[in-house]
Amino acid sequence: MPFCGASGQLLDTMLAFIGLYRTKNFYITNTLFWRPPGNRQPTPQELELCRPFVEKHIALVNPKLLVLVGGTATASLLQNTQGITRLRGKVFTYRNAYMTHEVPVHVLYHPSYLLRQPLAKKQCWADLLALEEALANL
């Protein structure tokens, strides 16, 4: 299950503040479908191995908007090597070979980062408000 434990609870709480609930109105998946040994960062090869499945997943869900949570998902799907601190707060577009149209992309800090760096929650709150506004304008 994506985002379980304390980080999953924080993510659920964050998204609930803007009216999003896993059981109602959003879908969540991983960019890597297993936990790397020692909970290390996934290698580029591991992410590339999963990419076709993630891309098809996204196309099947046919989202109106994507939210990428954390640096790994952001780097993997946006193919952008800048850190998440530089990417958050901006809107990107995403499209893959299985999709017929582009969708806007918002980036959020990973909840486990927010648990370690509580001062970043202020920036994340601003990102959530921007996400809420974007959803209202869809």
N, CA, C and O atoms as a GROMACS GRO file, in nm:
protein
  552
    1MET      N    1   0.085  -0.118   0.000
    1MET     CA    2   0.000   0.000   0.000
    1MET      C    3   0.089   0.125   0.000
    1MET      O    4   0.176   0.139   0.087
    2PRO      N    5   0.069   0.214  -0.096
    2PRO     CA    6   0.149   0.336  -0.098
    2PRO      C    7   0.121   0.424   0.023
    2PRO      O    8   0.006   0.441   0.064
    3PHE      N    9   0.225   0.478   0.078
    3PHE     CA   10   0.215   0.573   0.189
    3PHE      C   11   0.138   0.514   0.307
    3PHE      O   12   0.022   0.549   0.332
    4CYS      N   13   0.205   0.426   0.378
    4CYS     CA   14   0.144   0.370   0.499
    4CYS      C   15   0.224   0.420   0.619
    4CYS      O   16   0.327   0.486   0.603
    5GLY      N   17   0.178   0.389   0.736
    5GLY     CA   18   0.248   0.430   0.857
    5GLY      C   19   0.231   0.579   0.884
    5GLY      O   20   0.135   0.641   0.840
    6ALA      N   21   0.326   0.635   0.957
    6ALA     CA   22   0.317   0.775   0.998
    6ALA      C   23   0.316   0.869   0.878
    6ALA      O   24   0.243   0.968   0.878
    7SER      N   25   0.396   0.840   0.776
    7SER     CA   26   0.398   0.929   0.659
    7SER      C   27   0.266   0.922   0.583
    7SER      O   28   0.219   1.022   0.530
    8GLY      N   29   0.206   0.804   0.577
    8GLY     CA   30   0.076   0.790   0.512
    8GLY      C   31  -0.033   0.865   0.588
    8GLY      O   32  -0.120   0.927   0.528
    9GLN      N   33  -0.028   0.858   0.721
    9GLN     CA   34  -0.126   0.931   0.802
    9GLN      C   35  -0.111   1.081   0.782
    9GLN      O   36  -0.210   1.153   0.772
   10LEU      N   37   0.014   1.129   0.775
   10LEU     CA   38   0.035   1.271   0.753
   10LEU      C   39  -0.015   1.312   0.614
   10LEU      O   40  -0.080   1.415   0.600
   11LEU      N   41   0.015   1.232   0.512
   11LEU     CA   42  -0.033   1.262   0.377
   11LEU      C   43  -0.185   1.266   0.373
   11LEU      O   44  -0.243   1.358   0.314
   12ASP      N   45  -0.249   1.168   0.434
   12ASP     CA   46  -0.396   1.166   0.438
   12ASP      C   47  -0.451   1.290   0.508
   12ASP      O   48  -0.548   1.349   0.461
   13THR      N   49  -0.390   1.330   0.617
   13THR     CA   50  -0.434   1.450   0.690
   13THR      C   51  -0.416   1.575   0.605
   13THR      O   52  -0.504   1.660   0.599
   14MET      N   53  -0.299   1.586   0.540
   14MET     CA   54  -0.272   1.701   0.454
   14MET      C   55  -0.376   1.713   0.343
   14MET      O   56  -0.431   1.820   0.320
   15LEU      N   57  -0.401   1.603   0.275
   15LEU     CA   58  -0.493   1.606   0.163
   15LEU      C   59  -0.638   1.626   0.208
   15LEU      O   60  -0.718   1.686   0.137
   16ALA      N   61  -0.670   1.577   0.327
   16ALA     CA   62  -0.806   1.597   0.380
   16ALA      C   63  -0.834   1.744   0.404
   16ALA      O   64  -0.949   1.788   0.392
   17PHE      N   65  -0.732   1.822   0.436
   17PHE     CA   66  -0.752   1.966   0.455
   17PHE      C   67  -0.803   2.035   0.330
   17PHE      O   68  -0.867   2.140   0.337
   18ILE      N   69  -0.775   1.975   0.214
   18ILE     CA   70  -0.825   2.035   0.090
   18ILE      C   71  -0.933   1.948   0.025
   18ILE      O   72  -0.962   1.961  -0.094
   19GLY      N   73  -0.992   1.859   0.105
   19GLY     CA   74  -1.106   1.782   0.058
   19GLY      C   75  -1.075   1.659  -0.026
   19GLY      O   76  -1.160   1.614  -0.102
   20LEU      N   77  -0.955   1.606  -0.012
   20LEU     CA   78  -0.917   1.486  -0.088
   20LEU      C   79  -0.904   1.366   0.006
   20LEU      O   80  -0.843   1.375   0.113
   21TYR      N   81  -0.963   1.254  -0.036
   21TYR     CA   82  -0.964   1.133   0.045
   21TYR      C   83  -0.938   1.012  -0.044
   21TYR      O   84  -0.995   1.000  -0.152
   22ARG      N   85  -0.852   0.923   0.002
   22ARG     CA   86  -0.819   0.802  -0.075
   22ARG      C   87  -0.943   0.723  -0.113
   22ARG      O   88  -0.951   0.667  -0.222
   23THR      N   89  -1.038   0.717  -0.025
   23THR     CA   90  -1.157   0.635  -0.048
   23THR      C   91  -1.260   0.702  -0.138
   23THR      O   92  -1.357   0.638  -0.180
   24LYS      N   93  -1.241   0.830  -0.167
   24LYS     CA   94  -1.343   0.905  -0.241
   24LYS      C   95  -1.298   0.960  -0.375
   24LYS      O   96  -1.358   0.930  -0.479
   25ASN      N   97  -1.192   1.039  -0.374
   25ASN     CA   98  -1.171   1.121  -0.492
   25ASN      C   99  -1.026   1.135  -0.540
   25ASN      O  100  -0.994   1.228  -0.613
   26PHE      N  101  -0.939   1.045  -0.500
   26PHE     CA  102  -0.808   1.042  -0.564
   26PHE      C  103  -0.750   0.902  -0.561
   26PHE      O  104  -0.789   0.818  -0.479
   27TYR      N  105  -0.659   0.880  -0.650
   27TYR     CA  106  -0.592   0.751  -0.665
   27TYR      C  107  -0.444   0.772  -0.641
   27TYR      O  108  -0.387   0.872  -0.684
   28ILE      N  109  -0.382   0.678  -0.573
   28ILE     CA  110  -0.240   0.691  -0.540
   28ILE      C  111  -0.168   0.562  -0.579
   28ILE      O  112  -0.218   0.451  -0.559
   29THR      N  113  -0.049   0.579  -0.634
   29THR     CA  114   0.034   0.464  -0.670
   29THR      C  115   0.180   0.499  -0.644
   29THR      O  116   0.213   0.613  -0.611
   30ASN      N  117   0.266   0.400  -0.658
   30ASN     CA  118   0.409   0.419  -0.639
   30ASN      C  119   0.480   0.425  -0.774
   30ASN      O  120   0.427   0.380  -0.875
   31THR      N  121   0.601   0.480  -0.775
   31THR     CA  122   0.684   0.474  -0.895
   31THR      C  123   0.774   0.351  -0.892
   31THR      O  124   0.832   0.314  -0.994
   32LEU      N  125   0.786   0.289  -0.777
   32LEU     CA  126   0.859   0.165  -0.760
   32LEU      C  127   0.770   0.074  -0.677
   32LEU      O  128   0.717   0.116  -0.574
   33PHE      N  129   0.753  -0.049  -0.722
   33PHE     CA  130   0.652  -0.136  -0.662
   33PHE      C  131   0.706  -0.231  -0.554
   33PHE      O  132   0.641  -0.329  -0.519
   34TRP      N  133   0.825  -0.201  -0.503
   34TRP     CA  134   0.880  -0.273  -0.390
   34TRP      C  135   0.968  -0.178  -0.311
   34TRP      O  136   1.010  -0.074  -0.362
   35ARG      N  137   0.995  -0.213  -0.188
   35ARG     CA  138   1.082  -0.130  -0.104
   35ARG      C  139   1.225  -0.179  -0.125
   35ARG      O  140   1.255  -0.296  -0.101
   36PRO      N  141   1.314  -0.090  -0.168
   36PRO     CA  142   1.454  -0.132  -0.187
   36PRO      C  143   1.515  -0.177  -0.055
   36PRO      O  144   1.477  -0.129   0.052
   37PRO      N  145   1.610  -0.270  -0.062
   37PRO     CA  146   1.674  -0.319   0.061
   37PRO      C  147   1.730  -0.204   0.144
   37PRO      O  148   1.792  -0.112   0.091
   38GLY      N  149   1.708  -0.210   0.273
   38GLY     CA  150   1.755  -0.108   0.364
   38GLY      C  151   1.685   0.025   0.347
   38GLY      O  152   1.732   0.128   0.396
   39ASN      N  153   1.572   0.023   0.276
   39ASN     CA  154   1.494   0.143   0.249
   39ASN      C  155   1.578   0.252   0.181
   39ASN      O  156   1.556   0.372   0.202
   40ARG      N  157   1.674   0.208   0.097
   40ARG     CA  158   1.759   0.302   0.025
   40ARG      C  159   1.682   0.367  -0.090
   40ARG      O  160   1.572   0.323  -0.124
   41GLN      N  161   1.741   0.471  -0.148
   41GLN     CA  162   1.682   0.534  -0.266
   41GLN      C  163   1.680   0.432  -0.381
   41GLN      O  164   1.776   0.356  -0.396
   42PRO      N  165   1.574   0.428  -0.459
   42PRO     CA  166   1.574   0.339  -0.576
   42PRO      C  167   1.681   0.380  -0.675
   42PRO      O  168   1.712   0.499  -0.690
   43THR      N  169   1.737   0.283  -0.742
   43THR     CA  170   1.836   0.313  -0.845
   43THR      C  171   1.764   0.359  -0.973
   43THR      O  172   1.646   0.328  -0.991
   44PRO      N  173   1.833   0.430  -1.059
   44PRO     CA  174   1.772   0.467  -1.187
   44PRO      C  175   1.724   0.345  -1.266
   44PRO      O  176   1.622   0.351  -1.335
   45GLN      N  177   1.798   0.235  -1.256
   45GLN     CA  178   1.760   0.113  -1.327
   45GLN      C  179   1.628   0.056  -1.272
   45GLN      O  180   1.543   0.011  -1.349
   46GLU      N  181   1.611   0.059  -1.141
   46GLU     CA  182   1.486   0.010  -1.080
   46GLU      C  183   1.368   0.097  -1.124
   46GLU      O  184   1.262   0.045  -1.158
   47LEU      N  185   1.388   0.227  -1.122
   47LEU     CA  186   1.279   0.318  -1.164
   47LEU      C  187   1.247   0.299  -1.312
   47LEU      O  188   1.130   0.302  -1.351
   48GLU      N  189   1.350   0.279  -1.392
   48GLU     CA  190   1.329   0.259  -1.536
   48GLU      C  191   1.256   0.128  -1.563
   48GLU      O  192   1.175   0.120  -1.655
   49LEU      N  193   1.284   0.027  -1.484
   49LEU     CA  194   1.216  -0.102  -1.497
   49LEU      C  195   1.066  -0.088  -1.472
   49LEU      O  196   0.985  -0.153  -1.537
   50CYS      N  197   1.029  -0.003  -1.377
   50CYS     CA  198   0.888   0.016  -1.341
   50CYS      C  199   0.818   0.120  -1.428
   50CYS      O  200   0.694   0.124  -1.431
   51ARG      N  201   0.893   0.204  -1.497
   51ARG     CA  202   0.835   0.315  -1.572
   51ARG      C  203   0.719   0.275  -1.665
   51ARG      O  204   0.615   0.341  -1.661
   52PRO      N  205   0.731   0.171  -1.748
   52PRO     CA  206   0.618   0.138  -1.836
   52PRO      C  207   0.489   0.106  -1.759
   52PRO      O  208   0.380   0.141  -1.804
   53PHE      N  209   0.503   0.041  -1.645
   53PHE     CA  210   0.385   0.008  -1.564
   53PHE      C  211   0.324   0.134  -1.502
   53PHE      O  212   0.202   0.149  -1.498
   54VAL      N  213   0.410   0.223  -1.455
   54VAL     CA  214   0.362   0.349  -1.396
   54VAL      C  215   0.293   0.432  -1.504
   54VAL      O  216   0.186   0.488  -1.481
   55GLU      N  217   0.354   0.440  -1.621
   55GLU     CA  218   0.295   0.518  -1.730
   55GLU      C  219   0.159   0.463  -1.771
   55GLU      O  220   0.065   0.539  -1.793
   56LYS      N  221   0.149   0.332  -1.781
   56LYS     CA  222   0.020   0.271  -1.818
   56LYS      C  223  -0.082   0.293  -1.707
   56LYS      O  224  -0.199   0.320  -1.734
   57HIS      N  225  -0.038   0.281  -1.584
   57HIS     CA  226  -0.123   0.307  -1.467
   57HIS      C  227  -0.185   0.446  -1.477
   57HIS      O  228  -0.306   0.463  -1.463
   58ILE      N  229  -0.100   0.544  -1.502
   58ILE     CA  230  -0.147   0.683  -1.512
   58ILE      C  231  -0.245   0.697  -1.627
   58ILE      O  232  -0.350   0.761  -1.612
   59ALA      N  233  -0.213   0.640  -1.741
   59ALA     CA  234  -0.302   0.651  -1.858
   59ALA      C  235  -0.438   0.585  -1.831
   59ALA      O  236  -0.541   0.638  -1.871
   60LEU      N  237  -0.438   0.471  -1.764
   60LEU     CA  238  -0.565   0.403  -1.734
   60LEU      C  239  -0.652   0.483  -1.637
   60LEU      O  240  -0.774   0.485  -1.651
   61VAL      N  241  -0.589   0.547  -1.540
   61VAL     CA  242  -0.663   0.629  -1.445
   61VAL      C  243  -0.715   0.755  -1.513
   61VAL      O  244  -0.820   0.808  -1.476
   62ASN      N  245  -0.642   0.803  -1.614
   62ASN     CA  246  -0.680   0.921  -1.691
   62ASN      C  247  -0.705   1.042  -1.600
   62ASN      O  248  -0.815   1.096  -1.597
   63PRO      N  249  -0.602   1.083  -1.527
   63PRO     CA  250  -0.622   1.191  -1.429
   63PRO      C  251  -0.642   1.326  -1.496
   63PRO      O  252  -0.598   1.349  -1.609
   64LYS      N  253  -0.708   1.414  -1.424
   64LYS     CA  254  -0.719   1.554  -1.467
   64LYS      C  255  -0.597   1.632  -1.421
   64LYS      O  256  -0.564   1.737  -1.476
   65LEU      N  257  -0.530   1.578  -1.318
   65LEU     CA  258  -0.415   1.644  -1.258
   65LEU      C  259  -0.332   1.538  -1.187
   65LEU      O  260  -0.386   1.443  -1.130
   66LEU      N  261  -0.202   1.553  -1.189
   66LEU     CA  262  -0.112   1.463  -1.117
   66LEU      C  263  -0.047   1.539  -1.001
   66LEU      O  264  -0.013   1.656  -1.013
   67VAL      N  265  -0.031   1.470  -0.890
   67VAL     CA  266   0.044   1.522  -0.778
   67VAL      C  267   0.158   1.425  -0.754
   67VAL      O  268   0.136   1.308  -0.722
   68LEU      N  269   0.279   1.473  -0.769
   68LEU     CA  270   0.396   1.391  -0.745
   68LEU      C  271   0.446   1.422  -0.605
   68LEU      O  272   0.472   1.537  -0.570
   69VAL      N  273   0.460   1.317  -0.525
   69VAL     CA  274   0.496   1.333  -0.384
   69VAL      C  275   0.639   1.283  -0.364
   69VAL      O  276   0.667   1.164  -0.375
   70GLY      N  277   0.727   1.376  -0.334
   70GLY     CA  278   0.865   1.341  -0.306
   70GLY      C  279   0.957   1.352  -0.426
   70GLY      O  280   0.912   1.357  -0.541
   71GLY      N  281   1.084   1.356  -0.397
   71GLY     CA  282   1.185   1.374  -0.499
   71GLY      C  283   1.198   1.258  -0.596
   71GLY      O  284   1.225   1.279  -0.714
   72THR      N  285   1.180   1.136  -0.547
   72THR     CA  286   1.196   1.020  -0.635
   72THR      C  287   1.090   1.019  -0.744
   72THR      O  288   1.123   1.003  -0.862
   73ALA      N  289   0.965   1.035  -0.706
   73ALA     CA  290   0.857   1.036  -0.806
   73ALA      C  291   0.872   1.154  -0.900
   73ALA      O  292   0.850   1.142  -1.021
   74THR      N  293   0.909   1.268  -0.845
   74THR     CA  294   0.923   1.389  -0.926
   74THR      C  295   1.035   1.373  -1.029
   74THR      O  296   1.015   1.401  -1.147
   75ALA      N  297   1.150   1.328  -0.984
   75ALA     CA  298   1.263   1.310  -1.077
   75ALA      C  299   1.232   1.204  -1.181
   75ALA      O  300   1.266   1.219  -1.298
   76SER      N  301   1.168   1.097  -1.138
   76SER     CA  302   1.138   0.986  -1.228
   76SER      C  303   1.039   1.026  -1.338
   76SER      O  304   1.064   1.001  -1.456
   77LEU      N  305   0.928   1.086  -1.300
   77LEU     CA  306   0.824   1.113  -1.399
   77LEU      C  307   0.846   1.242  -1.477
   77LEU      O  308   0.811   1.250  -1.594
   78LEU      N  309   0.904   1.342  -1.413
   78LEU     CA  310   0.929   1.467  -1.486
   78LEU      C  311   1.064   1.464  -1.558
   78LEU      O  312   1.094   1.552  -1.639
   79GLN      N  313   1.145   1.361  -1.529
   79GLN     CA  314   1.278   1.352  -1.588
   79GLN      C  315   1.356   1.481  -1.564
   79GLN      O  316   1.420   1.535  -1.654
   80ASN      N  317   1.348   1.528  -1.441
   80ASN     CA  318   1.411   1.653  -1.402
   80ASN      C  319   1.505   1.624  -1.286
   80ASN      O  320   1.465   1.565  -1.186
   81THR      N  321   1.629   1.665  -1.299
   81THR     CA  322   1.727   1.633  -1.196
   81THR      C  323   1.738   1.738  -1.086
   81THR      O  324   1.814   1.720  -0.991
   82GLN      N  325   1.664   1.848  -1.098
   82GLN     CA  326   1.666   1.948  -0.992
   82GLN      C  327   1.601   1.890  -0.868
   82GLN      O  328   1.516   1.802  -0.876
   83GLY      N  329   1.642   1.939  -0.754
   83GLY     CA  330   1.585   1.893  -0.628
   83GLY      C  331   1.442   1.940  -0.612
   83GLY      O  332   1.399   2.038  -0.672
   84ILE      N  333   1.369   1.869  -0.529
   84ILE     CA  334   1.228   1.900  -0.508
   84ILE      C  335   1.208   2.039  -0.448
   84ILE      O  336   1.105   2.102  -0.472
   85THR      N  337   1.304   2.088  -0.371
   85THR     CA  338   1.292   2.221  -0.313
   85THR      C  339   1.283   2.328  -0.423
   85THR      O  340   1.214   2.429  -0.407
   86ARG      N  341   1.352   2.305  -0.533
   86ARG     CA  342   1.347   2.399  -0.645
   86ARG      C  343   1.223   2.377  -0.732
   86ARG      O  344   1.180   2.469  -0.801
   87LEU      N  345   1.168   2.259  -0.731
   87LEU     CA  346   1.055   2.226  -0.819
   87LEU      C  347   0.919   2.253  -0.754
   87LEU      O  348   0.822   2.281  -0.824
   88ARG      N  349   0.912   2.244  -0.622
   88ARG     CA  350   0.783   2.263  -0.555
   88ARG      C  351   0.737   2.407  -0.575
   88ARG      O  352   0.818   2.499  -0.589
   89GLY      N  353   0.608   2.424  -0.577
   89GLY     CA  354   0.552   2.557  -0.596
   89GLY      C  355   0.534   2.594  -0.742
   89GLY      O  356   0.480   2.700  -0.772
   90LYS      N  357   0.576   2.508  -0.833
   90LYS     CA  358   0.561   2.533  -0.976
   90LYS      C  359   0.465   2.429  -1.033
   90LYS      O  360   0.445   2.322  -0.976
   91VAL      N  361   0.406   2.462  -1.146
   91VAL     CA  362   0.317   2.368  -1.216
   91VAL      C  363   0.387   2.322  -1.343
   91VAL      O  364   0.439   2.403  -1.420
   92PHE      N  365   0.388   2.191  -1.363
   92PHE     CA  366   0.449   2.130  -1.480
   92PHE      C  367   0.339   2.061  -1.561
   92PHE      O  368   0.223   2.059  -1.521
   93THR      N  369   0.376   2.004  -1.674
   93THR     CA  370   0.282   1.922  -1.749
   93THR      C  371   0.344   1.784  -1.768
   93THR      O  372   0.466   1.768  -1.769
   94TYR      N  373   0.256   1.686  -1.783
   94TYR     CA  374   0.301   1.548  -1.800
   94TYR      C  375   0.218   1.482  -1.909
   94TYR      O  376   0.097   1.502  -1.920
   95ARG      N  377   0.286   1.403  -1.987
   95ARG     CA  378   0.220   1.319  -2.088
   95ARG      C  379   0.314   1.203  -2.116
   95ARG      O  380   0.436   1.219  -2.117
   96ASN      N  381   0.256   1.086  -2.138
   96ASN     CA  382   0.339   0.972  -2.178
   96ASN      C  383   0.278   0.909  -2.303
   96ASN      O  384   0.175   0.953  -2.352
   97ALA      N  385   0.343   0.808  -2.354
   97ALA     CA  386   0.304   0.746  -2.481
   97ALA      C  387   0.164   0.686  -2.479
   97ALA      O  388   0.104   0.668  -2.585
   98TYR      N  389   0.112   0.656  -2.363
   98TYR     CA  390  -0.021   0.594  -2.352
   98TYR      C  391  -0.133   0.696  -2.338
   98TYR      O  392  -0.251   0.660  -2.338
   99MET      N  393  -0.097   0.822  -2.326
   99MET     CA  394  -0.196   0.928  -2.300
   99MET      C  395  -0.226   1.007  -2.427
   99MET      O  396  -0.142   1.018  -2.516
  100THR      N  397  -0.348   1.061  -2.432
  100THR     CA  398  -0.386   1.142  -2.548
  100THR      C  399  -0.372   1.291  -2.521
  100THR      O  400  -0.383   1.372  -2.614
  101HIS      N  401  -0.348   1.329  -2.397
  101HIS     CA  402  -0.340   1.471  -2.362
  101HIS      C  403  -0.244   1.492  -2.245
  101HIS      O  404  -0.213   1.399  -2.170
  102GLU      N  405  -0.198   1.615  -2.232
  102GLU     CA  406  -0.114   1.652  -2.118
  102GLU      C  407  -0.200   1.681  -1.997
  102GLU      O  408  -0.316   1.721  -2.009
  103VAL      N  409  -0.142   1.660  -1.880
  103VAL     CA  410  -0.211   1.696  -1.755
  103VAL      C  411  -0.117   1.782  -1.672
  103VAL      O  412   0.005   1.765  -1.677
  104PRO      N  413  -0.174   1.876  -1.596
  104PRO     CA  414  -0.090   1.955  -1.507
  104PRO      C  415  -0.035   1.870  -1.393
  104PRO      O  416  -0.097   1.773  -1.350
  105VAL      N  417   0.082   1.908  -1.346
  105VAL     CA  418   0.151   1.834  -1.240
  105VAL      C  419   0.188   1.931  -1.128
  105VAL      O  420   0.248   2.036  -1.153
  106HIS      N  421   0.153   1.894  -1.006
  106HIS     CA  422   0.195   1.967  -0.887
  106HIS      C  423   0.289   1.876  -0.808
  106HIS      O  424   0.275   1.754  -0.811
  107VAL      N  425   0.383   1.935  -0.739
  107VAL     CA  426   0.484   1.861  -0.665
  107VAL      C  427   0.471   1.895  -0.516
  107VAL      O  428   0.459   2.012  -0.478
  108LEU      N  429   0.474   1.791  -0.434
  108LEU     CA  430   0.471   1.810  -0.288
  108LEU      C  431   0.592   1.742  -0.225
  108LEU      O  432   0.645   1.644  -0.277
  109TYR      N  433   0.633   1.796  -0.111
  109TYR     CA  434   0.734   1.726  -0.032
  109TYR      C  435   0.679   1.591   0.012
  109TYR      O  436   0.558   1.576   0.033
  110HIS      N  437   0.767   1.495   0.026
  110HIS     CA  438   0.728   1.364   0.078
  110HIS      C  439   0.695   1.381   0.226
  110HIS      O  440   0.767   1.451   0.298
  111PRO      N  441   0.588   1.317   0.274
  111PRO     CA  442   0.552   1.333   0.415
  111PRO      C  443   0.661   1.286   0.512
  111PRO      O  444   0.672   1.340   0.622
  112SER      N  445   0.741   1.188   0.473
  112SER     CA  446   0.849   1.147   0.564
  112SER      C  447   0.952   1.259   0.579
  112SER      O  448   1.012   1.273   0.685
  113TYR      N  449   0.973   1.339   0.474
  113TYR     CA  450   1.060   1.456   0.485
  113TYR      C  451   0.999   1.557   0.581
  113TYR      O  452   1.069   1.614   0.664
  114LEU      N  453   0.868   1.578   0.570
  114LEU     CA  454   0.801   1.674   0.658
  114LEU      C  455   0.805   1.630   0.803
  114LEU      O  456   0.810   1.714   0.893
  115LEU      N  457   0.804   1.501   0.827
  115LEU     CA  458   0.815   1.451   0.964
  115LEU      C  459   0.955   1.479   1.021
  115LEU      O  460   0.969   1.502   1.141
  116ARG      N  461   1.056   1.477   0.935
  116ARG     CA  462   1.194   1.505   0.979
  116ARG      C  463   1.224   1.654   0.981
  116ARG      O  464   1.309   1.700   1.057
  117GLN      N  465   1.154   1.730   0.896
  117GLN     CA  466   1.179   1.874   0.881
  117GLN      C  467   1.047   1.951   0.896
  117GLN      O  468   0.994   2.001   0.797
  118PRO      N  469   0.994   1.961   1.016
  118PRO     CA  470   0.862   2.021   1.036
  118PRO      C  471   0.850   2.165   0.986
  118PRO      O  472   0.739   2.209   0.954
  119LEU      N  473   0.960   2.239   0.978
  119LEU     CA  474   0.952   2.377   0.930
  119LEU      C  475   0.912   2.384   0.782
  119LEU      O  476   0.863   2.487   0.736
  120ALA      N  477   0.932   2.275   0.708
  120ALA     CA  478   0.894   2.271   0.566
  120ALA      C  479   0.742   2.259   0.549
  120ALA      O  480   0.692   2.274   0.438
  121LYS      N  481   0.670   2.233   0.658
  121LYS     CA  482   0.524   2.220   0.648
  121LYS      C  483   0.459   2.350   0.602
  121LYS      O  484   0.354   2.347   0.538
  122LYS      N  485   0.520   2.464   0.634
  122LYS     CA  486   0.465   2.592   0.590
  122LYS      C  487   0.466   2.601   0.438
  122LYS      O  488   0.367   2.643   0.377
  123GLN      N  489   0.577   2.563   0.376
  123GLN     CA  490   0.584   2.562   0.230
  123GLN      C  491   0.485   2.462   0.173
  123GLN      O  492   0.420   2.489   0.072
  124CYS      N  493   0.474   2.348   0.237
  124CYS     CA  494   0.382   2.245   0.189
  124CYS      C  495   0.237   2.292   0.198
  124CYS      O  496   0.156   2.261   0.111
  125TRP      N  497   0.206   2.367   0.302
  125TRP     CA  498   0.070   2.422   0.315
  125TRP      C  499   0.039   2.514   0.198
  125TRP      O  500  -0.071   2.510   0.143
  126ALA      N  501   0.135   2.597   0.158
  126ALA     CA  502   0.116   2.685   0.042
  126ALA      C  503   0.095   2.601  -0.085
  126ALA      O  504   0.013   2.635  -0.170
  127ASP      N  505   0.169   2.492  -0.096
  127ASP     CA  506   0.154   2.404  -0.212
  127ASP      C  507   0.016   2.338  -0.213
  127ASP      O  508  -0.045   2.321  -0.319
  128LEU      N  509  -0.032   2.299  -0.097
  128LEU     CA  510  -0.165   2.239  -0.088
  128LEU      C  511  -0.274   2.339  -0.125
  128LEU      O  512  -0.370   2.304  -0.193
  129LEU      N  513  -0.259   2.462  -0.082
  129LEU     CA  514  -0.358   2.565  -0.119
  129LEU      C  515  -0.357   2.590  -0.270
  129LEU      O  516  -0.463   2.610  -0.330
  130ALA      N  517  -0.239   2.588  -0.331
  130ALA     CA  518  -0.230   2.604  -0.477
  130ALA      C  519  -0.294   2.483  -0.547
  130ALA      O  520  -0.361   2.498  -0.649
  131LEU      N  521  -0.274   2.365  -0.491
  131LEU     CA  522  -0.336   2.245  -0.546
  131LEU      C  523  -0.487   2.252  -0.536
  131LEU      O  524  -0.558   2.217  -0.630
  132GLU      N  525  -0.536   2.298  -0.421
  132GLU     CA  526  -0.681   2.314  -0.401
  132GLU      C  527  -0.739   2.409  -0.505
  132GLU      O  528  -0.844   2.381  -0.563
  133GLU      N  529  -0.671   2.520  -0.530
  133GLU     CA  530  -0.718   2.618  -0.628
  133GLU      C  531  -0.716   2.557  -0.769
  133GLU      O  532  -0.810   2.578  -0.847
  134ALA      N  533  -0.611   2.484  -0.802
  134ALA     CA  534  -0.603   2.420  -0.934
  134ALA      C  535  -0.717   2.320  -0.954
  134ALA      O  536  -0.776   2.314  -1.061
  135LEU      N  537  -0.748   2.244  -0.851
  135LEU     CA  538  -0.857   2.147  -0.860
  135LEU      C  539  -0.992   2.218  -0.878
  135LEU      O  540  -1.078   2.170  -0.952
  136ALA      N  541  -1.009   2.331  -0.811
  136ALA     CA  542  -1.134   2.406  -0.823
  136ALA      C  543  -1.153   2.463  -0.963
  136ALA      O  544  -1.265   2.488  -1.007
  137ASN      N  545  -1.041   2.484  -1.033
  137ASN     CA  546  -1.048   2.541  -1.167
  137ASN      C  547  -1.049   2.438  -1.278
  137ASN      O  548  -1.044   2.474  -1.396
  138LEU      N  549  -1.055   2.310  -1.246
  138LEU     CA  550  -1.058   2.206  -1.349
  138LEU      C  551  -1.196   2.197  -1.412
  138LEU      O  552  -1.218   2.115  -1.501
   0.00000   0.00000   0.00000
